[in-house]
Each structure stands twice: as C-alpha cells, then as structure tokens.
Amino acid sequence: MKIEIQHVKKNYNDFEAVHDLSFSVEDGELMAFLGPSGCGKTTLLRMIAGLIPVTSGKILFDGRDVTTLPVQKRNTAMVFQNYALFPNMTVSENVAFGLKIRKLNKKEREKKVKAILEKVHLLEYYDRRIQELSGGQRQRVALARALVLEPDILLFDEPLSNLDQKLRVSMRQIIRQLQKEYKITCLYVTHDQEEAMSISDSIAVMDLGVIQQIDTPQNLYFHPKNAFVSDFIGKTNLFYLSKQKGDGFITFLEKQISVPAEAIDRGQVIISIRPENIRIQKLAFGIEARVRYREVLGLITRYHIETTDNKEILVDMISNEENEIYQDGEKIELVFDEGAINVFID
C-alpha cells in the first residue's frame, strides 16, 4: 500500500513537533525514520497510525484520505519498543488476540497463529508464558502478533532498543526477511543509524521536526545534502571554513577545493570528509600532521590527528599486518582525494 504525506504538521500548543512534511512511501517499501531524540519521528509515526491527530495536512493510503479515520479502521499494525504483550496470556493467546477481536473462528485462529509462529521460529513456544521468554523471543511474538493480522502497513517504533547488539542484528534480519516475503509497506522508527542503514530501502533523516533528506542508505552516506546528514550518518570530519567572497575555491589542507556556485558570494562553507577517505603515510613532502592517539576498533584503527594549523582530524585505516602502525606523537603526512570531499553552504 502506498502512503502519501501531504503538508502534515503537528503542534503542541506553541511547540511545533512536526513541520509541514510532504513525502511518499511506495507499496512494499521499508522506509526508516532516523534522527536524534525529540526530532519528531515517533510523532510522525503515530499520526500515520492514527494514534494522535494531525494539526493540519493529509495522510493518504493508496489515494484514500485517512487523516481523520480512527486507528482501528486503518488496517495498520504496530510493533513497540516495550513489546506491549499480555503477561497473563500464552504466546499463542497473545498472537491470536487481534484475530479474536476480529471474531475469527477458533479453528482459523489456530491455523493462522501456528503458521506465523513457524515463520518467526517460535512454534515450539506455542503454550509458553510470556514471562518465560527472552527479550528477543518476546519481540518475535510481538512481530508475529502484528503480521498475523495481515495489515496493509506495518509500523515499528524503536522495536529493538531493549535488545543487546547480537539480538538486534538477528531481529533486524528476521524483520527484513518477513517484510520482503509479505511485500508489506513498513515504516520503521529508530535512532540507531546502523540499524536503519541495514534494514531499509530508504531513510528519512529528521531533525527538529523537519526531514533533512530522504534517500537510499548508500546515497545518504556518500552524497549527503547538508552538514547535519553528513555528520549524523556515520563518522565524518566537518570543518567550517572562511573564504573570499566571489572566489570559486577554498583552501583545505593545502589543496584548492571548488565550491558550489551558490556559495561563491558567501563568506563561509562547510567541508566534510569521511575518516576512511584520508590516508596516513610516513612524513615526506605532503601535508604534515601529528598522531595524537589511536584506537584499535577491531576491523579499523582510528587515528586522532592534529594538523599544523590545529585542526583535529579522524582517520580510519584497516587493521591488518600490512598497514603500518603509527605511534602517539609521531609526525606523519595526510593524503586524500579531492573527489571524496563534500562541500556545503553554511
């Protein structure tokens, strides 16, 4: 089912939680809403679900205006961070609850419940009490309870936040696999960028109630539209640099970098370069700098570098025996490709 958001706003008295948003989610697409706490992503999700009213604007499902439609008539289902399961019921009773509300007969309920529990690898827990399950198992019950209703749209509100790292990776694989199998439109709220990047067809990066960019995970990382997106998605080095007005270039680490045409008459631009796009080598005739300290992070070694003009730069290098290890305080030089730099207007 296609979702269209048209100029949707949400105000709480004088506070604008969501500001004039317009975008669409295609049928069968999984879009993540990613951003810091308080950016409006959960508020937006709850308006789409019908849990809170919009202040203005429209929400359309396959062209049908559902803006004022009550939640029970939207055929959506939601998976919550805290599972929202009934502790006094068994696994099967929790999964069957929505079907029972819909007055599906017992035989059909049991058939559907067993089928969905098999999909989430919990059929053997059919009669188990919720208190006897791990966090990952409880979240799979919550997912099964949502999917068994065959919703047109499946909504996730920080569903994996209470799980440890290994379980989060396992659960997001299950969610993605089932989403593709059922070809269901999904909206997925998270503050975890790795989670959003790994699970989504597209990501809406939000800040202060505004969508900063909607794009594929790859484009968000390599082609961010502004400094906020560049800084929020992955690690980056950001520099706010002054320039001469009317000049089409700026000097960065002894190289001339071209700036966007619209920035020529402005006095400041922002340079962004990812840590993996800078290399360290022995000091010869390049850009001199000094290793402040290094962190071994498994696959990569992260170097904290200080330049001669007191800029601090992160450099990520693959941790292997072929790459030389540079010591704290060692003088080195930096090498980078101008094509790896993103330039933004302040």
N, C-alpha and C positions, 0 to 999 in steps of 0.2 A: 504494500500500500504506500502510495506517495504522500508525503507530508509537505505542506506549504505553510510557511510562517510569513504573514504579511503585516509589517509595521507594528509588531507586538511590543507593548510596553507594560511594565508593572511598577506601580508606585505604592509605597507605604508612607502615607502622609506626605511629607516633603522629600522623602528619600526615594530616588529612582533606582530600583534594583535591576531592572532590565530596560534598556534604552532602544526603542524603535528598531527592532530586529526584523530583517526580511531575508529568508533563505529557503531552500527546499531540500528534502531528503528523498532520494529516488526509491522506488519499490525494490525491496530486497537489499537495500544498502545498510551498512552499520556505520553510523556516524557517532564519534565521541565528542563530548563537550569537555574541554580541558582548560583548566585555569586555576589560579590561586583561590584560597578560601575567600568567600564573600564576593566572587566575581559575577554571580547571577546564574551559574549553570544549573544548580538544583532548582532554583525558582523557575527557570525556563522549562525544565523537565516536568515539573509539577503542573505548570499551566497546560502543557501538551496533554498530560494525563487527565486533566480536568479536576485535579485536587485543589487548585486555587484558581480564582477567576483572573482574567486579564484585565488590565486597566483600559487598554484600547488596542485595536488591531484585530486581526482574524487568524484563526487556525483552521486549515482545510485538510481533510483526509480524502484523497482521490477526488479532489474538486468539491467535496461536500463540506459546507461550513459547520464545524463542530464547536465553535467558540463558546457557546452557551450550553452545549449538551452536557448533561450530568455524566460523571465518571463511569457509571455502570452501563451507559449506552454507547460508549466509545469503542468497545471491544479491544481495549489495551490491557496489558498485564505488566506489573512492576516487580522487580527483584530488588530488595532493600539491603542496606549495609548490615542491619542487625537481624536479618533473616525473617523476622515477623512470623515465626511459626508458633503453633499452639502446643505448649509443652505437655498438656494433658492428653494429647492425641498421639497415635502411632504415625509412622512415616506415611503409610497408605492413607490414613484418615486425613492427614494434612494435605496430601496431594489431591485427594478426592473432594476436599471441602468446596471448592468453587463449582465443581460438577454437581454436587448435591444441592447447592443454592440454585443452580440452573434446572433442578428437578430431573436430571438424567437418571434413568432407572439403574438399580443396583448392578445388574449384570453388565451393562455398558460401562458403568463407572469402573468396575473392577478390571474390565478389559483394557480400558484406556490407561488406568493407573499402572497396571503391570507393564504395559508397552512402554510408557515414558520412563518408569523406573529402570527398565532394562537399558534404555538409551543412556541414562546417567550412571549406569553401573551400580544401582542400589536395589535391585530386585530382591536380593537375599536379606535386605533390611526391611522388608515389607511390613512386618509386625513389630519392628523395633521402636522403642520410645525415643523421643527427640533428645532427652537428657543423656541417652547412651551413645550419642553420635559425636564425632569430632566436628570442629568448625567447618572443615571442607565438606564433610558429608551433609551437614545442615544446609550449607549453601547450595549443594546439589539438589536437596529436597526442595528448597525454595525455587530453584530453577525449574524443576520438574512440575511443581505446582503452577507455575506461570505458563509453561509450554503446554500442559495438558488441556488448557482452556482454548487452544488454537487461536490465540489473539492475532489481530491484524498487525499490531505494533507491540514490540516488547521493549520495556524501559528498564534501565539499570541505574540505580542511584548508589554510587560508590560500593558496588557489591562485594569487592574483595579486600576492603580496607582492614577487616578484622583477621585476615589470614596471614600466616608467615610467608616469606618470599617463595619458598618451594611450592606451597599450596596455591599461591596466587598464579604462578606460571602454569601449573596443572589446570586450574579452573578456567583461566582465560583461553586455553587450548580447547577445553570442552565447550565453552560458550561459543567460540568461533566456529567450531565444527558443527554444532547443532544449528547455529544461525544460518550457515550455508546450506545445510541439509534441508531445513524447513523453508529456506528462502524468505525469511521474515525480516521486515524492516525493524531495525533496532536503533535506539538512542541510548548512549552509554556515558554517564557522568563519572568523571574521575579527576583526581588531582595528580595522578601518577603518570608522567609522560611516557615511560617505558610501556606501561600497560596500554595506554591509548595508541601508541605507535604500533604495537604488536597485533592489536585486535581489530583495527578499524580500516574501513575503505577510505574514509575521510575524517578529518578532525576539524572542529571549530574551536579555535583558541580564543578564550574570552578574558577580558579584564574590565573591571568597573562597569559591568552591565553591557558591554559592547563587544561584538565579535571583531577581533583584530584581523583574522584571516581564516578562511575555510579552504582546505586543500588536502591533497594526499599526504600521508606521513613523509614520504620522500621529498616532496616539494617544500613542505614546511621546514624541513631540516636544511635543504640545500638552497632554497630560494625564499627565505622569509621576507615578508613585505615591510617589516619595520623592526626597530631595535628590540621592542618588547618580545615579539615572537622569536627573534634570533636568540635572545637571552633566556627565554623560558623553555625553548625546545633544545635540549642537550646543553653542553657546555660551550661557551664562546668567550672570546676576548673582545670587549667593547671599549672603544676609545672615542671621546668627544673632542674633535679637533677643530681649531680655528683655521680660517683660510682668508685669502684676499678676495673681496667681492669682485665679481666679474672674471675670476680665474677659473678655468675648467679643470684644474688639477689640485691635488693636495699632496703634501709630502708625508709619507708614513714609513718609518724605519728605512729612511734613505732612498725610498722609491717614490716616484711620482704616480699617483693613482688618479684616474679620471673620475669625475663626479657626475651625477645626473644633471641634465640640462636645467631642471627646475631648481637646482641647488647653486647655480653659478652666482646668483645675486644675493646669496645668504652668507652669513659670516661663519657658520658652524655646520659641520656634518658629523655623522657617526660612522666609524669604521668597525666592522665585525669580521673576525676571522676565527675559525674553529681551531682548537688546540692540535688536532691531528693534521692540520694543513700547514703547520710550521715544523721545520726540522732543525735539530741541533747538530753541529759538527765542530771539529777542532778549530780553534781560532786561527785564521789565516789572513784573508783580506776582506772578509764580509762584515756583517753588522755585529759589532762587538756587544756582548752582554755577559751576565754572570749568573750562575746557578745559585739561587738562594737555598732551596732544598728540594728534595724529590720524594715522591710517594709511590711505592710499589702497590699497584691495584690489581694484581693478577695478570690479565691479558695485556694491560698497558702499564707503563711507568709514566707518572705525571710529574713534570718538572715545573717548578715555580721559578721564573726567570725575571731578572731585573736588568733593564737596559741602561745605557749610559745617561739617558735623559730621564731616569727614574720611572719609566713605565714598567708595570708588572704584567707579565705575560705567562699564560699557561701553555705548555707544550706537551702533547701526548705522543709517546713513542711505544711501539710494540715491544713487549718484554720478551726478548729471546737472546740466545747466546751470541748471535751475530751482531746485535746492536751494542755499541759501546755504552758503558755506564759512566755518567758524568757525576762528579762529586760535588758536595756542597761547597760553595765559594769558588768553584772552577770557572775560569774565563773561557767562554765559548763564542761561537757566532751563530746567528739565526739565518735560515734560508726559507723563503716562502714564494709561492706563485701568486702573482697579482690576480690571476683569474679566480683564486679561492676566496677573494675578499668581497664582502657585501658592503655597499655604501648606502647610508640612509640620510634623509634630511631630518635635522633636529626639529 
